[in-house]
Amino acid sequence: MHQAKKQSGFTLLEIMLSMTLTAMLLGMLSAGLYSVVNDWQNETSVLDETLDQSLVLLQIERALFAAFPHSYIDPDRLARFVYFYGDENEMRWISTVSPQRRTGLTAWRLVSDLQDGIQLTLTPAFSDNPDSRFEELEPTTILPNFTAVFRYLVQRNEDEKEWLDEWLGDEMQSLPIAVHIVFTPNDDSRNEEPIEILASIKSFKHEDIQPTIPPI
């Protein structure tokens, strides 16, 4: 009697079923991997945006801490004035800090625009008034989704301080002792809170020019 040989291979049905299950598993793995990568990319872009925003705010804060009572001679009035201008939507000042790490003083111009956001213009500070050079330069949008409100602290006497909505350096003949900026996001759907900068200015007095205290 001949003993029947035992078959050790797979049937066509088993092979097709195995391929179907493998394809289903690969499909589920690909979908899960795509979801993870997509979430990671979204979180990374938000992280990069937050990091860039933090660096911008840090640079502005450093530039205000290092504000300098730079003076210039006005040929029309034949007098020397301290350079600083500030209102609720714009601020111009001289600082010893430059984002490009340039040597010397740098003139900063920060503008809050309802359409374009927060715009920054930088130019080297020479012995003149830098306003004319600001007008010739194209500003850079540093916070496109924000608007800002600026306020300025004055020391009226030893015990009294007051926040002002405007600061004219050629009238005050000094810098404010502090600047308060509130950055408000324009996009309400992101549920972001306003960001505040409160920067004290150490060198707010010029060595040779006496400051003027505004009347109450």
Secondary structure, DSSP 8 states (H G I E B T S, - for coil): --------S--HHHHHHHHHHHHHHHHHHHHHHHHHHHHHHHHHHHHHHHHHHHHHHHHHHHHHHTB---EEEETTTTEEEE--EE-SSEEEEEES--TT--SS-EEEEEEEETTTEEEEEEEE--SS-THHHHHHS--EEEETTEEEEEEEEEE-SSS-EEEES-EEHHHHSS--SEEEEEEEES-GGGT---EEEEEE-S--S-SSS-------
